[in-house]
């Protein structure tokens, strides 16, 4: 849990600065302001062409896939995250907000820093998500401008925008129109959301735009997919996604669902710990996201 206090402060050297943290909460708080995109980065992205925006979006998506794999493995093997980060090329991390220095600083230290490494990776993924949102907006605006100009010239635009539709369906987050704004909210990627289930409780969960449910009854807790199929959630880790190795395998044709989309961990007190690892997001009723912990 983030509120865990250490017997003595943990010291991390970032560049020429030596920083001390009394808890994971302190460390998480110090990174919270680094998930936004600096104004100079946005200014540069505004100048990108449609092709450059597509390339940037796909690059970020590829990086996210690698991070998702690392985070997923760290759930079962906490020590694996240290080795995985050391093996990654430092150039993969942005210099914005000194992220490259922060990740590099976490290469020093033993296993007591593993939770710090996990928190840092989660926050960096949220920074990447912020970049994706800006790319999505710029791409949409530039596409609309080009389409408007093309239409005014009397040119047929159908084939010209075929690839943009493909891009929006594979890189950018699909939008579901079944729920009003504020009713369902996107889970923070990589962070645990805790939900306590009682018999009779039912929760709607959107995997991207696909409606599923988590239901508790006298026999246990079940996950019901978009086709109405019911799966018992076992004690421990339950991986939901399109991958054939998933505990709950979704239909392969649902391309907006990631191979490893959602992890649901359960314990013998009927408490669920949900972790979104997807490209297109997992959505829960807003009330469950008012407070959450790692």
HUDADA-V967535 format. One record per residue. RES is the residue in three letters. PHI is phi in degrees with one decimal (NA if undefined). Layout:
RES/PHI
RES/PHI
This chain:
UNK/NA
UNK/-67.9
UNK/-87.7
UNK/-61.9
UNK/-100.1
UNK/-96.5
UNK/-63.6
UNK/-144.1
UNK/-57.1
UNK/-88.5
UNK/-108.4
UNK/-128.2
UNK/-98.9
UNK/-113.1
UNK/63.9
UNK/-100.7
UNK/-100.2
UNK/-106.5
UNK/-111.4
UNK/-118.0
UNK/-130.9
UNK/-87.3
UNK/-158.3
UNK/-64.1
UNK/-62.3
UNK/-61.7
UNK/-66.0
UNK/-60.6
UNK/-63.6
UNK/-67.3
UNK/-95.9
UNK/-57.6
UNK/-80.4
UNK/-100.8
UNK/-91.3
UNK/-86.2
UNK/-100.8
UNK/-58.6
UNK/-60.5
UNK/-68.1
UNK/-68.4
UNK/-63.3
UNK/-57.4
UNK/-67.9
UNK/-68.6
UNK/-59.0
UNK/-83.3
UNK/-67.0
UNK/-80.7
UNK/-58.3
UNK/-64.1
UNK/-67.7
UNK/-65.6
UNK/-62.4
UNK/-62.4
UNK/-62.5
UNK/-64.1
UNK/-70.2
UNK/-62.3
UNK/-63.0
UNK/-63.1
UNK/-63.9
UNK/-64.7
UNK/-60.2
UNK/-59.3
UNK/-65.5
UNK/-67.4
UNK/-60.1
UNK/-61.9
UNK/-65.0
UNK/-64.6
UNK/-63.1
UNK/-66.3
UNK/-69.0
UNK/-64.4
UNK/-89.2
UNK/-125.1
UNK/-54.3
UNK/-70.9
UNK/-70.5
UNK/-69.0
UNK/-62.5
UNK/-63.1
UNK/-63.9
UNK/-68.8
UNK/-64.3
UNK/-80.9
UNK/-84.2
UNK/-67.8
UNK/-59.3
UNK/-67.0
UNK/-71.1
UNK/-93.1
UNK/-70.0
UNK/-85.8
UNK/-56.2
UNK/55.9
UNK/62.3
UNK/-59.8
UNK/-62.5
UNK/-67.5
UNK/-64.2
UNK/-64.0
UNK/-61.8
UNK/-63.7
UNK/-78.3
UNK/-71.0
UNK/-88.3
UNK/104.5
UNK/-99.9
UNK/-66.2
UNK/-65.1
UNK/-94.4
UNK/-61.2
UNK/-68.3
UNK/-64.3
UNK/-63.4
UNK/-66.6
UNK/-60.4
UNK/-63.2
UNK/-66.4
UNK/-61.7
UNK/-66.4
UNK/-67.0
UNK/-63.6
UNK/-69.6
UNK/-62.3
UNK/-62.6
UNK/-63.1
UNK/-62.9
UNK/-63.7
UNK/-61.9
UNK/-62.9
UNK/-68.8
UNK/-60.4
UNK/-58.4
UNK/-65.2
UNK/-63.0
UNK/-62.0
UNK/-62.2
UNK/-67.0
UNK/-67.2
UNK/-63.1
UNK/-64.2
UNK/-64.9
UNK/-65.2
UNK/-64.1
UNK/-63.3
UNK/-66.3
UNK/-65.6
UNK/-64.0
UNK/-68.0
UNK/-89.5
UNK/77.0
UNK/-95.4
UNK/-70.1
UNK/-105.5
UNK/-54.7
UNK/-68.3
UNK/-63.7
UNK/-110.7
UNK/-60.8
UNK/-69.6
UNK/-71.2
UNK/-67.0
UNK/-61.4
UNK/-60.2
UNK/-63.6
UNK/-83.8
UNK/-114.6
UNK/-101.3
UNK/-94.4
UNK/-65.7
UNK/-65.3
UNK/-106.9
UNK/-100.3
UNK/-96.7
UNK/-80.4
UNK/-122.9
UNK/-74.3
UNK/-57.6
UNK/97.3
UNK/-76.1
UNK/-118.9
UNK/-125.7
UNK/-76.9
UNK/-67.8
UNK/-67.8
UNK/-63.7
UNK/83.1
UNK/-100.2
UNK/-73.7
UNK/-114.9
UNK/-97.2
UNK/-133.5
UNK/-100.1
UNK/-102.5
UNK/-119.7
UNK/-52.1
UNK/94.0
UNK/-79.0
UNK/-136.7
UNK/-127.1
UNK/-81.1
UNK/-129.1
UNK/-101.2
UNK/-90.5
UNK/60.5
UNK/-107.0
UNK/-99.3
UNK/-80.7
UNK/-125.7
UNK/-144.0
UNK/-117.1
UNK/-128.3
UNK/-112.3
UNK/-136.8
UNK/-64.8
UNK/-89.0
UNK/139.7
UNK/-111.9
UNK/-124.0
UNK/-107.9
UNK/-114.1
UNK/-80.1
UNK/-67.2
UNK/-96.2
UNK/90.6
UNK/-75.6
UNK/-107.7
UNK/-131.1
UNK/-74.2
UNK/-86.6
UNK/-83.3
UNK/-66.8
UNK/107.9
UNK/-88.2
UNK/-124.6
UNK/-96.7
UNK/-117.7
UNK/175.0
UNK/-85.7
UNK/-65.2
UNK/-65.4
UNK/-88.1
UNK/-65.0
UNK/-67.1
UNK/-123.8
UNK/-92.3
UNK/-83.2
UNK/-59.7
UNK/-58.1
UNK/-73.1
UNK/-82.0
UNK/-69.2
UNK/-83.4
UNK/-96.2
UNK/-73.6
UNK/-60.9
UNK/-123.9
UNK/-94.0
UNK/-138.8
UNK/-111.7
UNK/-117.7
UNK/-102.6
UNK/-124.1
UNK/-128.1
UNK/-81.4
UNK/-105.7
UNK/61.4
UNK/-100.0
UNK/-107.7
UNK/-121.7
UNK/-99.3
UNK/-131.0
UNK/-85.8
UNK/-124.4
UNK/-93.9
UNK/-83.8
UNK/-103.7
UNK/96.1
UNK/-124.3
UNK/-119.4
UNK/-127.2
UNK/-54.2
UNK/-54.7
UNK/-63.9
UNK/-81.7
UNK/-108.9
UNK/-65.7
UNK/-148.0
UNK/-151.6
UNK/-135.1
UNK/-68.4
